[in-house]
Amino acid sequence: MQAENEAPVSMSLSQEIKKRRTFAIIAHPDAGKTTLTEKLLLFGGAIQTAGAVKSNKIDTATKSDWMEIEKQRGISVATSVMGFEYQGVKINLLDTPGHQDFAEDTYRTLTAVDSVIMVIDCVKGVEIQTEKLMEVCRMRNTPVICFINKLDREGRDPYDLLDEVEEKLNIKVRPLSWPIGMGKGFKGVYNLYEKKLNLFTPSQRKLSDDRIIIEDLADKKLDELIGTSNANQLRDDVELIEGVYPEFDVNEYLDGKVAPVFFGSAVNNFGVNEMLDTFIRIAPTPKSRFTEEREVKPEEPKFSGFVFKIHANMDPNHRNRIAFLRICSGKFERNKPYNHVRGPKPLRFSNVTQFMAQDREIIDEAFPGDIVGLYDTGNLKIGDTLTEGENMTFKGIPSFSPEIFKEVINKDAMKTKQLEKGLRQLMEEGVAQYFSYEIGNRKVVGTVGQLQFEVIQFRLKNEYNASVEFAPMNLYKACWISSTDKKQLDEFVRSKSRHIARDKDDKLVFMAESRAWLQMVQDNYPEIEFHFTSEF
């Protein structure tokens, strides 16, 4: 098997791998993540105008916030997948939810990308959700680029922001662009990596064609354009930066040890192009992935990939279910049967799509780094591996124990079937976790945040015409249970039957009402194993 995997790489596969960059944009809520996504698409020629998200109101529906509730609330609640080409590079961009209540979707998305752009608000600095997301990146040594946004507002001192990023995110930084002024006096950015100054005319809707490039900071034309005071300040800043920070080392960035930093204002197109141009030059091409069995290199001729996200009803006119697959090695081909490692038989996909948010096109082939959508009738679930024959399972799809539990109350008995179908599909998407009590058949939804219940309620009504209410429950943890002694497990389930439920995969779960009670039960039943994740 290994000898086959080390077969010579065809030039076409090698070239396809080299031209791909797959990354996620992550941020604390309202840092400008979705706006930056729009502007990257704008510079990439994927869209002609960008819709600004402001104060939870949408002037023009943004391309990445495509779900109905996102349009109404002005927030991202699900990862959007978008692809476009820029300067001969195929870019796969994943825009993730910023709100902490939807962190699970973001954590899963980070398993499918090779690098990350982290957006930071220059007024607020590093916020709590940014720190949590950085911890996940650090676990995988994911390369990170920081984009310090909203320089069109009066924000904090750039040097203070750099110090805070290093301190709170525990990573070295190296500025690769530098702002000229801030707020109303914001003039543009100097590209430290290419030694060029770019001045832009503010434009929220379309690209500005008025770009002035000055390659030598000593040029007196700089004083004429931005004023002597700004010009001298820029010269001093650049001299200080070059003296304090070591020369940028691409390998340190690729190893996740140093974060390049760019400054700008996404809503006004300031600094975005500098970052995008540098990104395609330094960001990693598709990287190797690890399975439980071995390392999988993208250059291997045989296809492999894993499902990291499932979404139902992307097109409200055609009820469907899409599984998002990250290609890890080889070439994926439409209509070719592939080994479904967890399943009983091979699967063949005739409708293979690539995305521009909710817009899709049918494709015949895809390569490592690509994210494709597979029409699914219920065979696939998050974490599944597809291969060209080999049995292996990719590592690292996170699963989290819920923190908030509520009972599902059906408000319309005539819509019971629609409710059950909607709950099943939403839970399989990973929106939340579902538990059904053995006694009384009470249905419980568990989430990591309150806002998820609003999304579930909205989508059940909007997509399945099912009306529900959620009643709070006094629960501490959902613990998956197992034992090497089947008799002891059966006895435990019998004695604690009022507290036993099953999850969507029919696994046994003990619903603990308090920390103290859980500890007492664990002490009294040492032969029973209690797990805080469904993957054990």
GUDO-467493 format. One record per residue (C-alpha): x, y, z; residue in one letter; residue number from 0. Coordinates in steps of 0.5 Angstrom, whole numbers. Layout:
// residues N
X | Y | Z | A | NUM
...
// end
This chain:
// residues 536
0 | 0 | 0 | M | 0
5 | 5 | 2 | Q | 1
9 | 4 | -4 | A | 2
3 | 5 | -9 | E | 3
2 | 12 | -5 | N | 4
10 | 14 | -6 | E | 5
8 | 13 | -14 | A | 6
11 | 19 | -18 | P | 7
7 | 25 | -18 | V | 8
4 | 27 | -25 | S | 9
6 | 34 | -27 | M | 10
-1 | 36 | -27 | S | 11
-3 | 34 | -20 | L | 12
3 | 38 | -17 | S | 13
1 | 44 | -21 | Q | 14
-6 | 44 | -19 | E | 15
-3 | 43 | -12 | I | 16
2 | 49 | -12 | K | 17
-4 | 54 | -15 | K | 18
-8 | 53 | -9 | R | 19
-9 | 57 | -2 | R | 20
-15 | 55 | 3 | T | 21
-16 | 59 | 9 | F | 22
-21 | 61 | 14 | A | 23
-22 | 68 | 16 | I | 24
-24 | 69 | 24 | I | 25
-25 | 74 | 28 | A | 26
-29 | 76 | 35 | H | 27
-36 | 79 | 33 | P | 28
-36 | 86 | 29 | D | 29
-29 | 86 | 28 | A | 30
-30 | 87 | 20 | G | 31
-29 | 79 | 18 | K | 32
-35 | 79 | 13 | T | 33
-33 | 86 | 10 | T | 34
-26 | 84 | 9 | L | 35
-29 | 77 | 6 | T | 36
-33 | 81 | 1 | E | 37
-27 | 86 | -1 | K | 38
-23 | 80 | -2 | L | 39
-28 | 77 | -7 | L | 40
-28 | 84 | -10 | L | 41
-21 | 85 | -11 | F | 42
-21 | 78 | -14 | G | 43
-26 | 79 | -19 | G | 44
-31 | 75 | -16 | A | 45
-36 | 80 | -15 | I | 46
-37 | 87 | -17 | Q | 47
-40 | 91 | -11 | T | 48
-40 | 89 | -4 | A | 49
-45 | 90 | 1 | G | 50
-43 | 93 | 8 | A | 51
-46 | 90 | 14 | V | 52
-47 | 96 | 19 | K | 53
-50 | 96 | 26 | S | 54
-54 | 89 | 24 | N | 55
-57 | 92 | 18 | K | 56
-56 | 90 | 11 | I | 57
-56 | 95 | 5 | D | 58
-54 | 90 | 0 | T | 59
-54 | 83 | 2 | A | 60
-47 | 80 | 3 | T | 61
-45 | 75 | -1 | K | 62
-42 | 71 | 5 | S | 63
-48 | 72 | 10 | D | 64
-53 | 68 | 5 | W | 65
-58 | 65 | 10 | M | 66
-64 | 68 | 11 | E | 67
-63 | 69 | 19 | I | 68
-56 | 72 | 17 | E | 69
-59 | 77 | 12 | K | 70
-64 | 79 | 18 | Q | 71
-59 | 79 | 24 | R | 72
-53 | 82 | 20 | G | 73
-49 | 77 | 23 | I | 74
-45 | 70 | 21 | S | 75
-48 | 64 | 24 | V | 76
-45 | 59 | 19 | A | 77
-39 | 58 | 15 | T | 78
-39 | 60 | 8 | S | 79
-35 | 57 | 3 | V | 80
-33 | 61 | -3 | M | 81
-28 | 60 | -9 | G | 82
-24 | 65 | -14 | F | 83
-18 | 66 | -18 | E | 84
-13 | 71 | -17 | Y | 85
-7 | 72 | -21 | Q | 86
-7 | 65 | -23 | G | 87
-8 | 62 | -16 | V | 88
-14 | 58 | -14 | K | 89
-17 | 61 | -7 | I | 90
-21 | 57 | -3 | N | 91
-24 | 62 | 2 | L | 92
-28 | 60 | 8 | L | 93
-32 | 66 | 12 | D | 94
-33 | 63 | 19 | T | 95
-38 | 65 | 25 | P | 96
-35 | 70 | 29 | G | 97
-40 | 70 | 35 | H | 98
-38 | 65 | 41 | Q | 99
-45 | 61 | 41 | D | 100
-43 | 58 | 34 | F | 101
-36 | 57 | 35 | A | 102
-37 | 49 | 34 | E | 103
-38 | 51 | 27 | D | 104
-31 | 55 | 27 | T | 105
-27 | 50 | 30 | Y | 106
-29 | 45 | 25 | R | 107
-28 | 49 | 19 | T | 108
-21 | 50 | 22 | L | 109
-19 | 43 | 21 | T | 110
-21 | 44 | 14 | A | 111
-16 | 50 | 12 | V | 112
-8 | 51 | 11 | D | 113
-8 | 58 | 14 | S | 114
-12 | 63 | 17 | V | 115
-13 | 71 | 17 | I | 116
-15 | 74 | 24 | M | 117
-19 | 80 | 24 | V | 118
-18 | 85 | 30 | I | 119
-21 | 91 | 31 | D | 120
-16 | 97 | 32 | C | 121
-21 | 100 | 37 | V | 122
-22 | 94 | 41 | K | 123
-16 | 90 | 40 | G | 124
-15 | 83 | 42 | V | 125
-22 | 80 | 45 | E | 126
-24 | 74 | 48 | I | 127
-27 | 70 | 42 | Q | 128
-20 | 72 | 38 | T | 129
-16 | 69 | 44 | E | 130
-20 | 62 | 44 | K | 131
-20 | 62 | 36 | L | 132
-12 | 63 | 37 | M | 133
-12 | 57 | 42 | E | 134
-15 | 52 | 36 | V | 135
-10 | 55 | 31 | C | 136
-4 | 54 | 36 | R | 137
-6 | 47 | 37 | M | 138
-5 | 45 | 30 | R | 139
1 | 50 | 28 | N | 140
-4 | 54 | 23 | T | 141
0 | 59 | 20 | P | 142
-4 | 66 | 22 | V | 143
-4 | 73 | 18 | I | 144
-7 | 79 | 23 | C | 145
-11 | 84 | 19 | F | 146
-12 | 90 | 24 | I | 147
-18 | 93 | 21 | N | 148
-22 | 100 | 22 | K | 149
-16 | 104 | 21 | L | 150
-21 | 109 | 18 | D | 151
-24 | 110 | 26 | R | 152
-20 | 113 | 32 | E | 153
-17 | 107 | 35 | G | 154
-11 | 105 | 39 | R | 155
-4 | 106 | 38 | D | 156
-1 | 101 | 33 | P | 157
5 | 99 | 37 | Y | 158
1 | 98 | 43 | D | 159
-4 | 93 | 38 | L | 160
2 | 90 | 36 | L | 161
5 | 89 | 43 | D | 162
-2 | 86 | 45 | E | 163
-3 | 81 | 40 | V | 164
4 | 78 | 42 | E | 165
2 | 78 | 49 | E | 166
-5 | 76 | 49 | K | 167
-5 | 71 | 43 | L | 168
2 | 68 | 45 | N | 169
5 | 69 | 38 | I | 170
11 | 73 | 35 | K | 171
9 | 79 | 30 | V | 172
12 | 82 | 24 | R | 173
8 | 88 | 21 | P | 174
9 | 88 | 14 | L | 175
5 | 94 | 12 | S | 176
4 | 100 | 16 | W | 177
-2 | 105 | 17 | P | 178
-1 | 113 | 15 | I | 179
-5 | 116 | 20 | G | 180
-12 | 114 | 23 | M | 181
-19 | 116 | 23 | G | 182
-21 | 122 | 19 | K | 183
-13 | 123 | 18 | G | 184
-12 | 116 | 15 | F | 185
-8 | 117 | 8 | K | 186
-7 | 109 | 7 | G | 187
-1 | 104 | 8 | V | 188
6 | 103 | 7 | Y | 189
8 | 96 | 4 | N | 190
14 | 94 | 8 | L | 191
14 | 87 | 5 | Y | 192
15 | 90 | -2 | E | 193
17 | 97 | 0 | K | 194
12 | 101 | -4 | K | 195
7 | 106 | -1 | L | 196
0 | 105 | -4 | N | 197
-5 | 111 | -3 | L | 198
-13 | 110 | -4 | F | 199
-19 | 114 | -5 | T | 200
-24 | 111 | 0 | P | 201
-30 | 107 | -4 | S | 202
-35 | 102 | 0 | Q | 203
-38 | 100 | -6 | R | 204
-33 | 99 | -12 | K | 205
-25 | 99 | -13 | L | 206
-22 | 105 | -13 | S | 207
-17 | 106 | -20 | D | 208
-13 | 112 | -17 | D | 209
-7 | 108 | -14 | R | 210
-1 | 112 | -13 | I | 211
6 | 108 | -12 | I | 212
12 | 111 | -9 | I | 213
18 | 106 | -8 | E | 214
23 | 111 | -5 | D | 215
21 | 114 | 2 | L | 216
26 | 119 | 1 | A | 217
22 | 122 | -5 | D | 218
20 | 129 | -4 | K | 219
13 | 127 | -8 | K | 220
11 | 123 | -1 | L | 221
11 | 130 | 2 | D | 222
7 | 133 | -3 | E | 223
2 | 127 | -3 | L | 224
1 | 126 | 5 | I | 225
4 | 132 | 8 | G | 226
11 | 133 | 11 | T | 227
9 | 131 | 18 | S | 228
5 | 125 | 16 | N | 229
11 | 123 | 11 | A | 230
16 | 124 | 17 | N | 231
12 | 120 | 21 | Q | 232
12 | 115 | 16 | L | 233
20 | 115 | 15 | R | 234
21 | 115 | 23 | D | 235
16 | 109 | 24 | D | 236
19 | 105 | 18 | V | 237
26 | 106 | 21 | E | 238
24 | 104 | 28 | L | 239
20 | 98 | 25 | I | 240
26 | 95 | 21 | E | 241
31 | 96 | 27 | G | 242
26 | 93 | 33 | V | 243
23 | 87 | 29 | Y | 244
27 | 82 | 25 | P | 245
27 | 81 | 18 | E | 246
21 | 77 | 16 | F | 247
22 | 69 | 16 | D | 248
17 | 66 | 11 | V | 249
19 | 59 | 14 | N | 250
17 | 62 | 21 | E | 251
10 | 64 | 19 | Y | 252
9 | 57 | 16 | L | 253
11 | 54 | 22 | D | 254
6 | 58 | 26 | G | 255
11 | 62 | 30 | K | 256
10 | 69 | 27 | V | 257
4 | 72 | 25 | A | 258
5 | 78 | 19 | P | 259
1 | 84 | 21 | V | 260
-3 | 88 | 16 | F | 261
-7 | 95 | 17 | F | 262
-12 | 97 | 14 | G | 263
-20 | 99 | 13 | S | 264
-24 | 94 | 10 | A | 265
-30 | 98 | 9 | V | 266
-26 | 103 | 5 | N | 267
-21 | 98 | 1 | N | 268
-15 | 101 | 5 | F | 269
-10 | 95 | 6 | G | 270
-14 | 90 | 3 | V | 271
-10 | 89 | -3 | N | 272
-3 | 89 | 0 | E | 273
-5 | 83 | 4 | M | 274
-8 | 79 | -1 | L | 275
-2 | 80 | -6 | D | 276
3 | 78 | 0 | T | 277
-2 | 73 | 2 | F | 278
-2 | 69 | -5 | I | 279
6 | 69 | -4 | R | 280
7 | 67 | 3 | I | 281
1 | 63 | 5 | A | 282
2 | 55 | 5 | P | 283
0 | 51 | -1 | T | 284
-5 | 45 | 1 | P | 285
-1 | 41 | 7 | K | 286
0 | 34 | 9 | S | 287
-6 | 31 | 14 | R | 288
-6 | 26 | 19 | F | 289
-10 | 20 | 20 | T | 290
-11 | 15 | 25 | E | 291
-6 | 10 | 21 | E | 292
-1 | 15 | 18 | R | 293
1 | 21 | 15 | E | 294
-3 | 23 | 8 | V | 295
1 | 28 | 3 | K | 296
-3 | 32 | -2 | P | 297
2 | 29 | -8 | E | 298
-1 | 22 | -7 | E | 299
-4 | 20 | -13 | P | 300
-10 | 16 | -10 | K | 301
-16 | 21 | -7 | F | 302
-18 | 22 | 0 | S | 303
-22 | 27 | 4 | G | 304
-26 | 28 | 10 | F | 305
-33 | 31 | 11 | V | 306
-32 | 37 | 16 | F | 307
-39 | 41 | 15 | K | 308
-46 | 39 | 13 | I | 309
-52 | 44 | 11 | H | 310
-59 | 42 | 9 | A | 311
-63 | 47 | 5 | N | 312
-58 | 52 | 2 | M | 313
-63 | 53 | -4 | D | 314
-70 | 54 | -1 | P | 315
-73 | 52 | -7 | N | 316
-70 | 45 | -7 | H | 317
-70 | 42 | -1 | R | 318
-63 | 39 | -1 | N | 319
-57 | 37 | 4 | R | 320
-50 | 38 | 2 | I | 321
-44 | 35 | 5 | A | 322
-38 | 40 | 5 | F | 323
-31 | 35 | 3 | L | 324
-24 | 38 | 4 | R | 325
-20 | 34 | -1 | I | 326
-13 | 32 | 2 | C | 327
-10 | 28 | -3 | S | 328
-10 | 26 | -11 | G | 329
-16 | 28 | -16 | K | 330
-23 | 27 | -14 | F | 331
-27 | 26 | -20 | E | 332
-35 | 26 | -21 | R | 333
-39 | 20 | -22 | N | 334
-33 | 15 | -19 | K | 335
-34 | 11 | -14 | P | 336
-31 | 12 | -7 | Y | 337
-30 | 8 | -1 | N | 338
-34 | 11 | 5 | H | 339
-30 | 8 | 11 | V | 340
-35 | 8 | 16 | R | 341
-41 | 6 | 11 | G | 342
-43 | -1 | 8 | P | 343
-42 | 1 | 1 | K | 344
-38 | 5 | -4 | P | 345
-41 | 12 | -6 | L | 346
-42 | 15 | -12 | R | 347
-43 | 23 | -13 | F | 348
-46 | 25 | -20 | S | 349
-47 | 33 | -17 | N | 350
-41 | 35 | -15 | V | 351
-41 | 43 | -13 | T | 352
-36 | 48 | -12 | Q | 353
-39 | 55 | -8 | F | 354
-39 | 62 | -8 | M | 355
-43 | 62 | -2 | A | 356
-50 | 60 | -4 | Q | 357
-48 | 60 | -11 | D | 358
-46 | 53 | -14 | R | 359
-43 | 50 | -20 | E | 360
-42 | 43 | -22 | I | 361
-35 | 41 | -23 | I | 362
-32 | 34 | -26 | D | 363
-26 | 34 | -22 | E | 364
-23 | 37 | -16 | A | 365
-16 | 37 | -13 | F | 366
-12 | 38 | -6 | P | 367
-14 | 44 | -2 | G | 368
-21 | 45 | -6 | D | 369
-27 | 45 | -2 | I | 370
-33 | 41 | -6 | V | 371
-40 | 40 | -4 | G | 372
-43 | 33 | -5 | L | 373
-51 | 32 | -5 | Y | 374
-52 | 27 | 0 | D | 375
-59 | 23 | 2 | T | 376
-57 | 22 | 9 | G | 377
-51 | 17 | 8 | N | 378
-45 | 22 | 11 | L | 379
-44 | 25 | 17 | K | 380
-39 | 30 | 20 | I | 381
-32 | 27 | 21 | G | 382
-33 | 22 | 15 | D | 383
-27 | 20 | 11 | T | 384
-28 | 18 | 3 | L | 385
-22 | 15 | 0 | T | 386
-20 | 11 | -7 | E | 387
-20 | 4 | -3 | G | 388
-16 | 5 | 3 | E | 389
-19 | 4 | 10 | N | 390
-17 | 10 | 14 | M | 391
-20 | 16 | 18 | T | 392
-17 | 23 | 19 | F | 393
-16 | 26 | 26 | K | 394
-18 | 32 | 29 | G | 395
-26 | 34 | 28 | I | 396
-27 | 37 | 35 | P | 397
-34 | 35 | 39 | S | 398
-36 | 39 | 45 | F | 399
-41 | 38 | 51 | S | 400
-47 | 42 | 51 | P | 401
-47 | 48 | 56 | E | 402
-54 | 49 | 56 | I | 403
-60 | 44 | 55 | F | 404
-67 | 46 | 53 | K | 405
-73 | 41 | 52 | E | 406
-77 | 42 | 45 | V | 407
-84 | 43 | 46 | I | 408
-88 | 42 | 39 | N | 409
-93 | 48 | 38 | K | 410
-97 | 44 | 33 | D | 411
-98 | 37 | 33 | A | 412
-100 | 36 | 26 | M | 413
-93 | 38 | 24 | K | 414
-90 | 33 | 28 | T | 415
-86 | 29 | 22 | K | 416
-84 | 36 | 20 | Q | 417
-81 | 38 | 26 | L | 418
-77 | 31 | 27 | E | 419
-74 | 31 | 20 | K | 420
-72 | 39 | 21 | G | 421
-69 | 37 | 28 | L | 422
-65 | 31 | 25 | R | 423
-62 | 35 | 19 | Q | 424
-60 | 41 | 24 | L | 425
-57 | 36 | 29 | M | 426
-53 | 32 | 23 | E | 427
-51 | 39 | 21 | E | 428
-47 | 40 | 28 | G | 429
-52 | 46 | 29 | V | 430
-53 | 43 | 36 | A | 431
-54 | 36 | 40 | Q | 432
-60 | 32 | 41 | Y | 433
-62 | 28 | 46 | F | 434
-68 | 23 | 47 | S | 435
-70 | 21 | 54 | Y | 436
-71 | 13 | 54 | E | 437
-77 | 14 | 59 | I | 438
-82 | 19 | 57 | G | 439
-79 | 21 | 50 | N | 440
-77 | 28 | 52 | R | 441
-73 | 31 | 47 | K | 442
-68 | 36 | 49 | V | 443
-63 | 40 | 45 | V | 444
-56 | 42 | 48 | G | 445
-52 | 48 | 45 | T | 446
-46 | 52 | 47 | V | 447
-50 | 59 | 47 | G | 448
-57 | 62 | 47 | Q | 449
-57 | 64 | 40 | L | 450
-57 | 57 | 37 | Q | 451
-64 | 56 | 40 | F | 452
-66 | 62 | 36 | E | 453
-63 | 60 | 30 | V | 454
-66 | 53 | 31 | I | 455
-73 | 56 | 32 | Q | 456
-72 | 60 | 26 | F | 457
-70 | 55 | 21 | R | 458
-75 | 50 | 24 | L | 459
-80 | 55 | 22 | K | 460
-77 | 58 | 16 | N | 461
-75 | 51 | 13 | E | 462
-79 | 46 | 15 | Y | 463
-86 | 50 | 17 | N | 464
-85 | 47 | 24 | A | 465
-87 | 51 | 31 | S | 466
-83 | 50 | 37 | V | 467
-82 | 53 | 44 | E | 468
-76 | 51 | 48 | F | 469
-77 | 50 | 56 | A | 470
-70 | 51 | 60 | P | 471
-68 | 45 | 64 | M | 472
-63 | 44 | 70 | N | 473
-58 | 40 | 67 | L | 474
-50 | 40 | 68 | Y | 475
-47 | 35 | 63 | K | 476
-49 | 30 | 58 | A | 477
-44 | 24 | 59 | C | 478
-44 | 19 | 54 | W | 479
-43 | 12 | 58 | I | 480
-39 | 6 | 56 | S | 481
-37 | 0 | 60 | S | 482
-33 | -7 | 58 | T | 483
-38 | -10 | 63 | D | 484
-44 | -11 | 59 | K | 485
-48 | -13 | 65 | K | 486
-46 | -8 | 69 | Q | 487
-48 | -3 | 64 | L | 488
-54 | -6 | 63 | D | 489
-55 | -5 | 71 | E | 490
-53 | 2 | 71 | F | 491
-58 | 4 | 65 | V | 492
-64 | 0 | 69 | R | 493
-62 | 3 | 76 | S | 494
-61 | 11 | 73 | K | 495
-67 | 10 | 67 | S | 496
-70 | 17 | 69 | R | 497
-63 | 20 | 67 | H | 498
-62 | 16 | 61 | I | 499
-62 | 19 | 54 | A | 500
-60 | 17 | 47 | R | 501
-57 | 22 | 42 | D | 502
-58 | 22 | 35 | K | 503
-53 | 16 | 33 | D | 504
-57 | 12 | 38 | D | 505
-51 | 12 | 43 | K | 506
-53 | 12 | 51 | L | 507
-52 | 18 | 55 | V | 508
-53 | 20 | 62 | F | 509
-56 | 27 | 63 | M | 510
-53 | 29 | 70 | A | 511
-56 | 35 | 74 | E | 512
-51 | 37 | 78 | S | 513
-43 | 37 | 78 | R | 514
-43 | 34 | 85 | A | 515
-49 | 29 | 83 | W | 516
-44 | 27 | 77 | L | 517
-38 | 26 | 82 | Q | 518
-42 | 22 | 87 | M | 519
-45 | 17 | 81 | V | 520
-38 | 16 | 78 | Q | 521
-35 | 14 | 85 | D | 522
-41 | 9 | 86 | N | 523
-40 | 6 | 79 | Y | 524
-33 | 6 | 78 | P | 525
-34 | 0 | 72 | E | 526
-38 | 5 | 68 | I | 527
-34 | 10 | 64 | E | 528
-37 | 17 | 63 | F | 529
-35 | 21 | 57 | H | 530
-36 | 29 | 55 | F | 531
-35 | 28 | 48 | T | 532
-39 | 23 | 43 | S | 533
-32 | 21 | 40 | E | 534
-29 | 16 | 45 | F | 535
// end
